[in-house]
Amino acid sequence: MKEYQYILFDLDGTLTNSQLGITTCVAYALEDFGIHTENLEELRKFIGPPLKESFVKYYDMTDEEGDRAVEKYRERFATVGLYENEVYEGIPALLGKLREQEKTLIVATSKPTVYSEKILEHFGLKEYFVFVAGSELDGRRVNKAEVIQYALEQNGITDLGKVIMIGDKEHDIIGAKTCGVESIGVLYGFGEREELESHGATYIADTVGDLEKILL
């Protein structure tokens, strides 16, 4: 198995199960538009992609309405939603082992950096990472390739052969490929095997245990 020095992790669906917080906040935002959601499972599709993109795509919103929906979402997420979350079993132990091997661990997420850091701090994960690359509240850097590129540049990483991106959605795999790095698609998150394989994930990990076998 190839050895990687720089390991980039997505946040939602890779480090933590954020389904409850995200779907509840999306439902809260949709209520502002008179749209009531009975089943939160229907809103799982919002996990991973940029929020505004999903509001526009799934509810035929205008650009302006998409901005308003994101603003409403954050109204609840900033104080309550980000903590309606849980760390996947086995993740802290895996991160600890990687750090023991002196691997450079970085978070690369489309979630705003300010929220990502609060989540990592709250759940005791921030200490494992040297850098958190996320989007900005003003809409900058929501594309996954931009996030990955930013992470590489900010950490002076030029040997792309030693980099791997880990995520649960097609956006993670596409972003990695765009930036010229390999990827691991994880199936314990919110993505499907077909989307990860069809976009060219280098490896597929069904469980956190499988992920450990690939990395260690």
N, C-alpha and C positions, 0 to 999 in steps of 0.2 A: 504494500500500500504506500502511495506517495506521501511524503511528509510535508506538512504545511506549517509555516511559521506564523502567518497572519490569518486569524480566523474571525470572520465577520458574521455576526448573528443578527437576524431580524428579531423584532421584539414580540409583537402579537402573533400568537400561533406557533412560536418557536421557543421563546423563553417562558412566556406566560400565556395562560388561557384567559383571554380578555373578553370572551364572548358576552358575558352578562353586562359588563359596563358599556361596551360599544353599542350593543343592540338596544339597550334601554335608553341610551342617550340619542340614538337615531330615532327611536319611537317618540321621544320627547320633542325632538326637532320637527318631526313630521306633523305632530299635533298642532304646531303653530300654523301649518298650512291646511288644517282641517282634515288631515289624513290619519285615521285611527288604525293601529295595528293590533290585531288580536293575538297573533302568534309571533313571538320574537324570533323564532327559528327562521322566519322569512327574511330577516334582516342580517343573517350571517354573511351574506354576499358583500356587506359593507366592510368586513374585516379584511384588511390588507391593502386594497387600492386607496388612492387619495380620496378623501371624503367627498369633496365637491364633485369630483368626477362621477362618483356613484350616485349622488343626489340628482345630478343632471341626467345621467344614463337611465336610471331606473324609475324616475318620477317625472321625466320630461320637463325638468326645470330650466328656466333661462339662466344665463350666467349670473345675473344679479340675484335671482332666487337661490341659486346654489350657494352663493356667498352668505346669504341670510340664513340658510339652513345650517351651514357650518358654524356660524356665529351662535345660533340657538343651541346646537349640539354642545359646543364648548361651554356654554352657560352652566350646563349640568355636569359635564365631564370634568371640568377644572376643579370642582369641589367634592364630587361624589363618585362619578363614573370611573375615574382612573384607579380607585381603590377596590372596585368591584371586579376583582381580578385574582388569579392564583398562579403560583409558579408550578410548572410541570414537575412531577416527581422525577428525581434523578438529575435535574439540571444543576443545582448547586454543587453536587458531588462531581459532576462532569467538569464544570468550570474550575473547581478546585484542582482537579487532576491536570487540567491543561495548564493552569498557572504554575503548578509544581514543575512542569516540563518547560517552563519559561516561554510559553507561547504568548503571542501578542493578541489579546482579545479586544474586539471593537464591536459596538452595537451600531448597526446600520438600518435605520427604520424610517418610514415615511411619516411616522407620528412626529408631531412637533417636539423638538429637543427638550424644551422646558417641561413637558409632561413626561417624556421618556425618563429623564433624570429623576423626577419625583417618584415614578413607579419603581425604578431600579433601587433607589435609596430606601423606599418604604419596605420592599421585599428583601432587602439585604443582598442585592446582587451587584450593586454599583462598584464595590471594592474589587471585583474580578476584572473590570474593564479599564483600559487605559484611555479610552475615548468613546464618546457617544455622538454619533452623527445622525441627525434627524432633519426634519423640515423646519421652516420658520413659520410663525403665526401669520405673517403677511403673505403667505402662499409661495414663498421661494423654496426651491429644492424639495418638491413633493415627488418628483419622478425618481424611481429607485436607482436608475443608472446615475443620476446626478448625486444622490446620497452616497453611493458607493465610491464614485470618483472623488467626491469631497473628502471622504474618510481616508482614501489613499493619499491624496495630496496633503492633507493636514498632518499626516503621520510620516510623510516622506517615503512612502512605500513605492518602490520602482520595480522590484523583482516580482512580476505578476504570477510567475510560476509557483511562488510560495504562498499565494493567497487563495482562500476559498470562502465563498459566501454561503450561508446556511439560512434557508427560509422555507415557508410552507405554501407559498403562492407563486403563480406564474410570473408575477412582477419581479420576484426575487431572482428567478432563473434568467429572465430576459435581461434584467439589469446587470447581472453578473456577466452574461455573454457579451453585452454591449461594451462592458469595461475590460473585456479580455481575461476574466478570471473564471476558475472552475466553481462548481456549485454542488450543494447537497440539498435535495428537496426532502422535507420531513412530512410524513403522513399522519403524525399524531396531532397536527394542527388543523387548519381549515381548508387545505387544498386537496385536490384529488390526484391520484397516481397519473392519470391520463394527461392532465394539464402540465404536470411537472416533467413527465417523460417527453411529451410532444414538443416542449420548448427546450429540451436538451440538457436536463440536469445531469451532471457528471455521475452522481450517486443518488440513490433513493434510500432513506432510512425510515423504516416503519415505526420504530420506537426510539426513545432516548438511548436505550441500550445499544441499538444498531448504530446510532450516531457516534457513540463512544468507540465502537469497534472500528469505524472508519477513521476517526481522528487520532486514536491512540493505538 
